[in-house]
Amino acid sequence: EILFNLLDNALTYTPPGGQIRVKAEVDPGLEMINIHVCDTGPGISDDVLANLFNNYWHGNYRMSNSNAHLGLGLNIVAEIVRAHHGTIHAANLPDGSEFYFSLPIYKNQV
């Protein structure tokens, strides 16, 4: 659900001919897996970044003229991540935006 929602948002805001990149990496020291979803969309205005994961928040999501409604999608994603003891963040890149989340790696205890 987390990855589906982030990819769906990236597809929505990446213009034709743009790129979406997904990267996964393991941080063995922290025993975490980090997933990054980057796009070449218009980016996210700085005043919006702090509210992206808030419940029912509405605003001009990307730095375009389209007014997107941020209902439950990103809030649910954040709640799922937190329920698994992870973290989620969003940031602007020089050529778009990045959403990244970290989840703990649970080892089988037999």
ROFI-513386 format. One line per 4 residues: number of its first residue (from 1); for each residue x, y, z of N, C-alpha, C. Coordinates in nm, 4 decimals, padded with zeros to 6 digits. Layout:
N
NUM	X,Y,Z,X,Y,Z,X,Y,Z; ... .
END
This chain:
110
1	00.0811,-00.1191,00.0000,00.0000,00.0000,00.0000,00.0861,00.1263,00.0000; 00.1932,00.1230,00.0775,00.2805,00.2405,00.0856,00.3393,00.2709,-00.0519; 00.4013,00.1728,-00.1098,00.4675,00.1925,-00.2381,00.3668,00.2227,-00.3483; 00.2524,00.1549,-00.3475,00.1495,00.1807,-00.4484,00.1063,00.3262,-00.4442 .
5	00.0792,00.3794,-00.3256,00.0334,00.5173,-00.3134,00.1403,00.6156,-00.3594; 00.2643,00.5930,-00.3192,00.3712,00.6842,-00.3584,00.3966,00.6804,-00.5087; 00.3896,00.5614,-00.5672,00.4063,00.5506,-00.7124,00.2888,00.6138,-00.7868; 00.1681,00.5956,-00.7350,00.0501,00.6561,-00.7964,00.0627,00.8085,-00.7961 .
9	00.1061,00.8660,-00.6842,00.1266,01.0108,-00.6782,00.2354,01.0553,-00.7754; 00.3439,00.9795,-00.7836,00.4523,01.0144,-00.8759,00.4023,01.0112,-01.0206; 00.3232,00.9119,-01.0538,00.2666,00.9044,-01.1892,00.1728,01.0212,-01.2168; 00.0979,01.0608,-01.1167,00.0032,01.1711,-01.1334,00.0748,01.3025,-01.1605 .
13	00.1858,01.3284,-01.0942,00.2507,01.4582,-01.1010,00.3726,01.4641,-01.1924; 00.4155,01.3533,-01.2471,00.5290,01.3554,-01.3389,00.4773,01.3827,-01.4801; 00.5298,01.4836,-01.5460,00.4811,01.5169,-01.6799,00.5225,01.4110,-01.7823; 00.4540,01.4069,-01.8955,00.4945,01.3140,-02.0026,00.6419,01.3343,-02.0359 .
17	00.7134,01.2242,-02.0508,00.8559,01.2294,-02.0792,00.9420,01.2386,-01.9542; 00.8787,01.2538,-01.8373,00.9530,01.2612,-01.7118,00.9959,01.1232,-01.6660; 01.0595,01.1176,-01.5521,01.1095,00.9913,-01.4989,01.0632,00.9705,-01.3557; 01.0425,00.8424,-01.3229,01.0165,00.8012,-01.1849,01.1204,00.6957,-01.1523 .
21	01.1899,00.7153,-01.0414,01.2936,00.6212,-01.0006,01.2585,00.5648,-00.8634; 01.2781,00.4350,-00.8478,01.2565,00.3692,-00.7188,01.3886,00.3047,-00.6790; 01.4287,00.3298,-00.5553,01.5548,00.2738,-00.5058,01.5305,00.2135,-00.3683; 01.5847,00.0969,-00.3464,01.5778,00.0326,-00.2148,01.7197,00.0060,-00.1685 .
25	01.7438,00.0298,-00.0407,01.8762,00.0050,00.0169,01.8596,-00.0426,00.1602; 01.9512,-00.1237,00.2018,01.9490,-00.1751,00.3384,02.0545,-00.1009,00.4191; 02.0159,-00.0580,00.5366,02.1091,00.0022,00.6311,02.1337,-00.1016,00.7401; 02.2386,-00.1851,00.7243,02.2598,-00.2936,00.8199,02.2895,-00.2445,00.9612 .
29	02.3501,-00.1282,00.9737,02.3814,-00.0762,01.1061,02.2559,-00.0451,01.1863; 02.1567,00.0073,01.1209,02.0302,00.0401,01.1872,01.9255,-00.0693,01.1690; 01.9592,-00.1720,01.0903,01.8667,-00.2799,01.0565,01.7358,-00.2245,00.9995; 01.7511,-00.1371,00.9007,01.6380,-00.0738,00.8334,01.6504,-00.0932,00.6831 .
33	01.5351,-00.0962,00.6163,01.5325,-00.0891,00.4709,01.4762,00.0470,00.4344; 01.5418,00.1139,00.3417,01.5024,00.2475,00.2977,01.4539,00.2393,00.1536; 01.3349,00.2927,00.1289,01.2762,00.2937,-00.0048,01.2600,00.4392,-00.0472; 01.3087,00.4724,-00.1670,01.3008,00.6078,-00.2213,01.2173,00.6048,-00.3487 .
37	01.1240,00.6975,-00.3619,01.0484,00.7169,-00.4853,01.0742,00.8607,-00.5278; 01.1439,00.8765,-00.6394,01.1811,01.0092,-00.6897,01.1131,01.0326,-00.8232; 01.0706,01.1562,-00.8467,01.0092,01.1879,-00.9757,01.0651,01.3193,-01.0277; 01.0393,01.3455,-01.1542,01.0829,01.4693,-01.2171,00.9637,01.5618,-01.2373 .
41	00.8719,01.5588,-01.1423,00.7573,01.6487,-01.1450,00.7973,01.7882,-01.1017; 00.6981,01.8745,-01.0774,00.7261,02.0149,-01.0469,00.7776,02.0412,-00.9065; 00.7862,01.9414,-00.8219,00.8322,01.9620,-00.6858,00.7178,02.0020,-00.5943; 00.7496,02.0249,-00.4689,00.6502,02.0559,-00.3669,00.6908,02.1864,-00.3008 .
45	00.5992,02.2806,-00.2907,00.6356,02.4080,-00.2297,00.6740,02.3859,-00.0837; 00.7682,02.4649,-00.0367,00.8228,02.4470,00.0985,00.7167,02.4577,00.2073; 00.6177,02.5454,00.1888,00.5155,02.5608,00.2920,00.4215,02.4404,00.2992; 00.4222,02.3590,00.1961,00.3352,02.2417,00.1923,00.4044,02.1188,00.2528 .
49	00.5355,02.1118,00.2437,00.6085,01.9934,00.2897,00.5729,01.9538,00.4333; 00.5554,02.0527,00.5194,00.5270,02.0227,00.6607,00.3888,01.9611,00.6812; 00.2987,01.9763,00.5846,00.1609,01.9291,00.6005,00.1269,01.8066,00.5183; 00.2196,01.7561,00.4414,00.1892,01.6482,00.3464,00.1240,01.5266,00.4093 .
53	00.1629,01.4919,00.5290,00.1149,01.3679,00.5900,00.0033,01.3924,00.6921; -00.0488,01.5161,00.6958,-00.1569,01.5488,00.7896,-00.2920,01.5050,00.7340; -00.3770,01.4588,00.8214,-00.5091,01.4097,00.7858,-00.5971,01.5212,00.7278; -00.6569,01.4967,00.6133,-00.7539,01.5854,00.5468,-00.6979,01.7206,00.5065 .
57	-00.5692,01.7334,00.4971,-00.5129,01.8620,00.4601,-00.5325,01.8854,00.3110; -00.5716,02.0044,00.2736,-00.5891,02.0424,00.1331,-00.4948,02.1567,00.1026; -00.4387,02.1532,-00.0157,-00.3501,02.2630,-00.0519,-00.2965,02.2445,-00.1915; -00.2180,02.3387,-00.2357,-00.1546,02.3308,-00.3661,-00.0318,02.2422,-00.3498 .
61	-00.0514,02.1129,-00.3768,00.0447,02.0082,-00.3461,00.1777,02.0276,-00.4163; 00.1746,02.0395,-00.5443,00.2978,02.0561,-00.6211,00.3090,02.2009,-00.6667; 00.4269,02.2379,-00.7108,00.4508,02.3758,-00.7511,00.3954,02.4036,-00.8905; 00.2815,02.3464,-00.9186,00.2142,02.3723,-01.0451,00.0897,02.4542,-01.0148 .
65	00.0144,02.4865,-01.1149,-00.1081,02.5629,-01.0943,-00.2264,02.4747,-01.0594; -00.2093,02.3448,-01.0588,-00.3212,02.2568,-01.0270,-00.3389,02.2487,-00.8759; -00.4618,02.2541,-00.8317,-00.4909,02.2450,-00.6890,-00.5280,02.1014,-00.6584; -00.4400,02.0298,-00.5931,-00.4633,01.8900,-00.5606,-00.5209,01.8805,-00.4204 .
69	-00.6050,01.7835,-00.4003,-00.6654,01.7632,-00.2695,-00.5918,01.6496,-00.1999; -00.5307,01.6805,-00.0894,-00.4600,01.5815,-00.0112,-00.5559,01.5311,00.0955; -00.6281,01.4286,00.0630,-00.7214,01.3720,00.1581,-00.6501,01.2723,00.2464; -00.6891,01.1481,00.2341,-00.6370,01.0455,00.3238,-00.5139,00.9734,00.2732 .
73	-00.4830,00.9785,00.1450,-00.3775,00.8965,00.0866,-00.2447,00.9016,00.1591; -00.1836,01.0194,00.1656,-00.0526,01.0303,00.2289,-00.0616,01.0147,00.3795; -00.1736,01.0519,00.4393,-00.1908,01.0304,00.5823,-00.1966,00.8815,00.6135; -00.2687,00.8054,00.5328,-00.2755,00.6602,00.5531,-00.1377,00.5980,00.5348 .
77	-00.0663,00.6415,00.4329,00.0697,00.5919,00.4101,00.1549,00.6174,00.5343; 00.1490,00.7380,00.5878,00.2289,00.7712,00.7062,00.1873,00.6864,00.8255; 00.0582,00.6624,00.8423,00.0109,00.5801,00.9537,00.0576,00.4351,00.9400; 00.0574,00.3825,00.8185,00.1058,00.2454,00.7963,00.2544,00.2368,00.8306 .
81	00.3306,00.3343,00.7837,00.4749,00.3361,00.8124,00.4982,00.3428,00.9629; 00.4280,00.4314,01.0306,00.4460,00.4460,01.1755,00.4016,00.3201,01.2509; 00.2961,00.2552,01.2023,00.2481,00.1324,01.2670,00.3530,00.0220,01.2609; 00.4422,00.0301,01.1622,00.5506,-00.0678,01.1488,00.6816,-00.0135,01.2061 .
85	00.6725,00.0904,01.2889,00.7876,00.1505,01.3565,00.8883,00.2094,01.2584; 00.8361,00.2662,01.1500,00.9214,00.3288,01.0509,00.9056,00.4799,01.0487; 00.9712,00.5421,00.9520,00.9624,00.6868,00.9329,00.9381,00.7155,00.7856; 00.8788,00.8306,00.7569,00.8544,00.8720,00.6189,00.8843,01.0204,00.6067 .
89	00.9374,01.0588,00.4909,00.9774,01.1970,00.4665,00.9511,01.2319,00.3207; 00.9462,01.3604,00.2949,00.9379,01.4110,00.1574,01.0353,01.5271,00.1453; 01.0920,01.5436,00.0269,01.1874,01.6517,00.0045,01.1857,01.6902,-00.1429; 01.2283,01.8099,-00.1701,01.2469,01.8537,-00.3076,01.3861,01.8172,-00.3547 .
93	01.3939,01.7810,-00.4802,01.5213,01.7564,-00.5470,01.5408,01.8661,-00.6505; 01.6604,01.8834,-00.7030,01.6796,01.9850,-00.8066,01.5887,01.9641,-00.9280; 01.5521,01.8384,-00.9536,01.4711,01.8101,-01.0728,01.3366,01.7456,-01.0389; 01.2829,01.7660,-00.9195,01.1549,01.7056,-00.8849,01.1394,01.6891,-00.7347 .
97	01.0866,01.5746,-00.6952,01.0683,01.5507,-00.5524,01.1013,01.4063,-00.5185; 01.1166,01.3827,-00.3883,01.1495,01.2496,-00.3386,01.0659,01.2212,-00.2149; 01.0069,01.1036,-00.2143,00.9418,01.0507,-00.0948,01.0240,00.9306,-00.0533; 01.0557,00.9207,00.0741,01.1345,00.8063,00.1193,01.0862,00.7620,00.2560 .
101	01.0859,00.6321,00.2714,01.0442,00.5765,00.3990,01.1398,00.4666,00.4395; 01.1473,00.4457,00.5696,01.2345,00.3438,00.6278,01.1505,00.2530,00.7151; 01.1761,00.1244,00.7052,01.1069,00.0248,00.7867,01.2107,-00.0669,00.8500; 01.1868,-00.1097,00.9728,01.2821,-00.2012,01.0365,01.2803,-00.3378,00.9693 .
105	01.3950,-00.4007,00.9693,01.4062,-00.5364,00.9172,01.3875,-00.6314,01.0337; 01.2840,-00.7088,01.0252,01.2570,-00.8059,01.1324,01.3157,-00.9402,01.0926; 01.3921,-00.9977,01.1819,01.4518,-01.1279,01.1551,01.3617,-01.2352,01.2142; 01.3535,-01.3466,01.1438,01.2732,-01.4595,01.1944,01.3308,-01.5077,01.3264 .
109	01.2468,-01.5144,01.4241,01.2852,-01.5687,01.5544,01.2221,-01.7050,01.5665; 01.3013,-01.8106,01.5521,01.2477,-01.9462,01.5585,01.2815,-02.0118,01.6897 .
END
